[in-house]
Amino acid sequence: MRRLDPDYKGFRGSGVEPDRRRNAPLEAVVCTVCGRKCNVPRGVALEQGEQYVCSRCIEEGRAPQPTATAEQ
């Protein structure tokens, strides 16, 4: 390309940067079912706290089912 156009700067990517969430701060959390340590976004860690269940346990059906408490 440089032979055809000496002013060609080369491909610099698209003009708009795609939206990526990789800059979200992560926090280490331990799964309550399997004990695996996972890096999750800080918002998820704060929301679920000590009750965190990793996606692998959820997919395998090992996540504890919420117990229905009936008010009397």
N, C-alpha and C positions, 0 to 999 in steps of 0.2 A: 504494500500500500504506500509506503514512503516513496517508492520510485515514481508512482503515479501522482502523488500529491505530497510534496515535501513539507507542507504545513499541517499535515494530518497528525493530530495529537494522540490518536489511539482511542479505543473504546473506554469510556469512563463510567459505564453503567447507566442505568435509567435515571432520568431527571428527578424522580420521586423515590425517596428511600422507603422501602416497605416497612410497615408497622411490625415491630418485633418486641416481644415481651422478655427477651433474655436479660434485660437490665433490671428486672424485678429482683429485689433483695431476697435471698433465700435463707432459710433457717433449718437447722437439723432437728428432726423430730423422730421419736421412736414409736413404731407401730405397736399398739396395745395387744394385737393378736399374735404376731409372729416375732416381735422384738427387733425387726429390721430397722436400721437407721436410714431415714430418707431426708433429702433436701427438698423442702417445699417452700412455696412463696410465703413470705412472712404473714400475710393476711390469713392464709389457710391455717398456719400454725397458731396464730392468736385466736382464730375462730373455734378451732377444734381442741386446742390445748392438749390435755391429758387423754382425751378420748379419740386421738387420731388413729385411723385404720388405713393402711396403705392400699393403693389401687389393686395390687396383686391379690391381697386377701379378699377384697371386695369382688373381684372377678372370679375367684375360686369359690366364692360363697362361704368363706370362713368368718365373715364379719358378724359380730353379734347382732341379733335382731332386737330392735327396740321393744321394750316391754310395755304393754298397754296397762296403764294404771287407771282403774275405774274409780271415779269419785262417788262416794256414798253419802 
